[in-house]
Amino acid sequence: MIDIRNIGYSYPGSRKEVFTNFSLNIKGNSIYGLLGKNGTGKSTLLYLISGMLRLKYGKIEIDGEDAGRRNPDILRELFFVPEEFDLPSMTLDAYVRLNSPFYPHFDRKVLNRCLLDFELPLNLNLKELSMGQKKKVYMSFALAANTRMLLMDEPTNGMDIPSKSQFRKVVASNMSENRTVIISTHQVHDVEQLLDHIIMLDRSRILLNASVQDICERYSFECRMPGENSDDVIYAEPSLQGNNVIARRNSEKEDTMINLELLFNAATKNLLK
Ligand SMILES: Nc1ncnc2c1ncn2[C@@H]1O[C@H](COP(=O)(O)OP(=O)(O)OP(=O)(O)O)[C@@H](O)[C@H]1O
């Protein structure tokens, strides 16, 4: 469990707080989507959870341990894939030999399987990779590390279209019951079918914090023709076929697929009460 309590944070030299008295509880064992407009603090929050940035005040606890202390027992169970990173100039084998001992549940078979799913060779040299390939290799290593917590910042940025569905497959097939994955992203269509829980942020305000199941029980996502009944509509956007709408759902209505973009736009307009 990740317990964020009343935190404050501003970057060194900046007087503007990214977070002011912000609290959030992440129960875990699911795939969480962390969504928000540019500059709301999604990346900052992931860096704070992983203890790479220091809080001004408040506390972040991971399973009861202070994240800021970067206790090795917690770090062995937490892997953070930032949006941008460098990999050293060495072979993947050498990288694995050097870094895998830190992760007690590291599994080379998982790494090989993920690389194959990403259509990458197993014997590669990290210095010869494109940005998208680097991302796939690092993500494969992250999944193979088998940590209980996996944080990913904009994981599909820089990936081509086939890689995005490979990414969904790779993450979904490596999910286990006691694993918590937090994905911060703007590419909502890339992760829509993957998420179990949605958190939408607007700086220190939480616009939405709900499981996909709860959202689908409360709302239905439909395309309606102009002039069709709109009594139950909470939010509508015109589309080529008519209107994409979020409507209140009653028990007689069928379950619909969540439309994250529509949900996000409704949440930012404070329409999800
Ligand atoms: N190194 C830094 N120094 C000063 N301010 C920063 C720094 N990095 C980020 N910020 C500021 O902190 C705020 C939150 O940034 P952050 O990158 O966490 O947002 P984000 O939600 O991840 O944005 P995006 O969706 O654009 O990636 C922004 O206002 C940004 O300007």
The ligand as an ORCA input file, in Angstrom:
! r2SCAN-3c Opt
* xyz 0 1
  N      13.232     20.326    -12.613
  C      12.233     21.174    -12.389
  N      12.469     22.393    -11.858
  C      11.465     23.261    -11.615
  N      10.166     23.003    -11.862
  C       9.871     21.804    -12.402
  C      10.884     20.829    -12.690
  N      10.281     19.738    -13.206
  C       8.961     20.003    -13.237
  N       8.720     21.245    -12.751
  C       7.402     21.879    -12.598
  O       6.623     21.053    -11.741
  C       5.288     20.963    -12.208
  C       4.892     19.502    -12.356
  O       5.708     18.921    -13.370
  P       5.585     17.388    -13.765
  O       6.636     17.108    -14.779
  O       5.560     16.578    -12.528
  O       4.135     17.368    -14.400
  P       3.444     16.250    -15.312
  O       2.024     16.167    -14.843
  O       4.234     14.994    -15.297
  O       3.523     16.948    -16.720
  P       3.569     16.329    -18.210
  O       2.244     15.693    -18.410
  O       3.761     17.529    -19.066
  O       4.705     15.348    -18.267
  C       5.215     21.766    -13.501
  O       4.625     23.009    -13.224
  C       6.656     21.951    -13.917
  O       6.844     23.198    -14.510
*
